[in-house]
Amino acid sequence: MTHPQHHEIVVIGAGICGATIAHELLERGKSVCVVDAAHSPATACSSHAYAIAHPHIGKGSPRLLRLTRLAFLLAEARWAQVWRQHGIFQPTKKDRIFDREEVTAHLRSLELDEDMAIPLSIEEAEKICGISQSGVWLPRGACLNLFETSQQLLRAREGLTCLWSTRITRLQEQDGRWNLFDAGGHLMISADKVVIAAAMESKALIQSLGVRVPLKPVRGQLSIFAVGQHDSWAKKLPRVGISGDGYCLPAEQLADGSYRWIVGSSFDEGEDDLAPRSSSDDFNREQAKSLLAYPQGSAESLIQSGEFVGVRCVAGDRLPMIGPLNQCPGIFLATALGSRGILWSALAAKLITAQVLEDDFALLARLGFAADLVAALAPARFFAGAFAAPGALASNSKPIFPSEPKAK
């Protein structure tokens, strides 16, 4: 009988999160086996060619605000050499009057200094961002090509084994090891420790262990619009990213003088249909008007020239699920990244690696991981009665998808 390969650490999932975790473990001197159902890294949502990153500055959960700041700093440090820093503008909510002192106090309470977040009046925003709205300027906001980054993280190197076109559907503990089986019931590989970073597929894998986790899919369709050089929209198009009621990316002027503008995205909770919908493009046209405060803009002038449909994985409380599965020693989760894959993958790499290697908490504390933040991310939070209220939205952050439809 042929014995399956055995590895100390196996990472299931080769998207940006799994790739970043594997790379961190390799940098710490460990050998890692990455397993994925696809033929190469980043073939689903991590095929983004243009995903944005910025700290969250809303009035949401204090832990979410603290975590996104920490995650942004970790992401910036990790990928500063390969991401494009174009800045992100977040307009003032339409039902609020801009109050510089109030906004400044809120930003400072989040430990966001002026190099990270600056309140802008309408006049200041027009000058700096070309946008006639008050709001907050996040000059270090940036974008990252997740597809290229994932490929680079998993390039061939000593200590890294990649097992492609292998869909793991069941995990089983035996004699202190974890056995990984495919859909046909074949034992494919075994490991001492397993990191599950497989987005929505994580749910079925975890369920094979007799554990249920509250993960939901959220379908999002991003629209790629063409805008004529002489159209009235041309003078309104942004030269920075905007994060508000949806997202948009900086407009790109093409050789013929027309513009390519990416706006998204629709938000269809509980759906995983990847087929494009014209209704989603119509929704994004309305989002475009809202983002630019241009209600009189003609929807017909935003000519659909492409789209991308992707599915995000979210948990009920808007936070990712990162940490050990306490019921199953040796199993670690990194899923429910929602629309913040750049941020949460950088954070997960540090946290999961420290937990897998059993570093003491002092190291995590030096990185900024306070004990309450670690607990807020831990899967255990869902096994102590802390479920989201019935009918609650899984997330109110809307996904950003790539500029090119590379995903399957």
Secondary structure, 3 states (H helix, E strand, C coil): CCCCEEEEEEEECCCHHHHHHHHHHHHCCCCEEEECCCCCCCCCHHHCCCEEECCCCCCCCHHHHHHHHHHHHHHHHHHCCCCEECCEEEECCCCCCCCHHHHHHHHHHCCCCCCCCEEECHHHHHHHHCCCCCEEEECCCEEECHHHHHHHHCCCCCCEEEECCCCEEEEEEECCEEEEEECCCCEEEEEEEEEECCCCHHHHHHHCCCCCCCEEEEEEEEEEEEECCCCHHHHCCCCCEEECCCEECCCEECCCCCEEEEEECCCEECCCCCCCCHHHHHHHHHHHHHHCCCCCCCHHHCEEEEEEEEEEEEECCCCCEEEECCCCCCEEEEECCCCCHHHHHHHHHHHHHHHHCCCCHHHHHHHCCCHHHHHHHCHHHHHCCCCCCCCCCCCCCCCCCCCCCCCC
